[in-house]
Amino acid sequence: MAASDNEEMDFEEPQVKGKRKKKDNKAESGKKRLKEKDAEMEQLQSTSNGDINTESCFPPTFSVSDIKNKQRRHFMFMKLKQQKKKEKSDLKKKRKREREALGDKAPPKPIPKTIENQRVFDETVVNPEDDEVALDEGTDEFSSYFNRLTNPKILITTSDRPRGRTVRFCEQLATVIPDSHVYYRRGLALKKIIPQCVARDFTYLIVVNEDRKVPNGLVLCHLPNGPTAHFKVSNVRLRKEMKRRGKDPSEHVPEVILNNFTTRLGHSIGRMFASLFPHDPNFIGRQVATFHNQRDYIFFRFHRYIFKNEKKVGLQELGPRFTLKLRSLQKGTFDSKFGEYEWVHKRHEMDSCRRKFHL
Amino acid sequence: LRTKTQNFCRNEYSLTGQCNRSSCPLANSQYATIKEEKGQCFLYMKVIERAAFPSRLWEKVKLSKNYEKALEQIDTNLIYWPRFIRHKCKQRFTKITQYLIRIRKLTLKRQRKLVPLSRKVERREKRREEKALVAAQLDNAIEKELLERLKQGTYGDIYNFPAHAFEKALDNQEPESETDSEEEEENEDADDGHREFVEADIDESDLSDFEEMNKLKGSSDEEGSSEEEESEMEEEAEKEAVCSTSKGKKSKGKAPIKGPFRKKRAYVEIEYEHEIEPAVKERAT
């Protein structure tokens, strides 16, 4: 029995070997068909006939994508992937063993790469002590606000014929931003209402654009000939859709948090947001409006906070939330045809690199 | 072109849009239409005498921009023509002028511009937004910012943890909870009191001779269990030996505090009345 087993095994092995050889031959013949270097072919044949398991001796110019036959190509690719995986896991295990062996003396773990870490260096990142920037900000359009010369007064309106969601969104925005008024637009041209607004001392004009019954754009125009920013609005959540929300925001002036506005452009947008709100927040109200910039998306949240103790804050979200993405920044007031654009989002240039952000 | 109820005529010179025997430009040898080109209306006429000259078949007359004058022009040109054609021409002309007026009015108003959205781009942006949201960790960021503002004192004196400013100035430590810092304060005060009294004893005797220490301590004003005294001793030793670290105090300070500190509390309260009392209330609630 044993003998017969052995014989069977002997039978099998050559068969298996034969199959492997066949596959080798197929791969080689595949290469042959590509008319690779013949000398190397012969060499390969001689070597691979002898040793079956290592099929890594291919000519250096060979790549898996050169095999025309889909099945074979797939097979070779899978093998390549498995090999790479194996190498990677071996390396990992080795490193782990080393780390354990070293114990306390092990070097600190390397910092994982994140998109924020890998961000392409942007030369317009603002240095906090930059003099030029400070000078610019002292004389730009928001300086009057920051010098407390003007108080913000905001007009919120929509595009024509707003639907329910947009209307409610505007109302909620009006409660969040103190001293803001919602007016409906019945076919009025923006260019005509701008001088009227200026005459009535408004500092800001917000136009919420609507598409398919949902707000999807926001034009933020600083009024006395200030810059106009056009944003894409997404993920609007109205107040009643918020989980665990509290009561409605009170009339207290909220604080403002601006996070992560690093570049020059980001800085000016940040100042724009800051000048939406009056200067002196009522700390009694304990409300905070946050504009958090992450990878060019600005997240707006409105919370009520409470300090539980020195180290812990409790946050309760009330008020709408939405995200903005800057589409364009224009120098003067809203003028789509003749405006001088300071920054426009150009999709093909700016979206191609995944590690490059502008705000 | 045939629909269920109507036949439409596709000929460009058709007067009415329907395909009838009476209103077909091909079927009638004498025919007239009004056509509009770039805001200008023209009267086209076809007569049988020119049927042999197809290139000269249609006679084009420019109509005046004034509505009434144009109507008169039509009348004079189509004099002696069948009533049907005349009537239909005038009707057509009226309709054309009306829609021209409407176009002019609309172009003055704001036009709605349709911007095409690329589905691929929208999906990409949506995906990136979700990832950015996850990476942002908004709640943590907001909390951190608020705590920093609290530390920097932008809130002034509204909140009841101002004593910590002292602590931070004194010890380079992470911010502690209220109770701990209170204990620390009390500890320090108590220890200060202790030090003056007990230090000499320590110098003389070994730290390990706790029994002796107990006896010595028994004579002191502060009474407490031996454990407390020991831990206090250890505390003092620690304090003397090492720059104060809160952790040591915290672990050992909590237990013994109650005994002697109850007595000391009066002392402490006198000095820091305003700050500690409300904190005490908080602890109670």
Interface residues (C-beta under 8 A of the other chain):
Chain A: T114 I115 E116 D160 G187 A189 L190 K232 S234 N235 E255 I257 N259 F283 I284 V288 T290 H292 Q294 R295 D296 Y297 F299 R301 H303 Y305 F307 N309 E310 K311 K312 V313 L315 T323 K325 R347 D351
Chain B: K109 R110 R112 V121 R124 E125 K126 R128 E129 K131 A132 L133 A135 A136 L138 D139 A141 I142 E143 E145 L146 L147 R149 L150 Y155 G156 I158 Y159 F161 H164 P175 E176 S177 E178
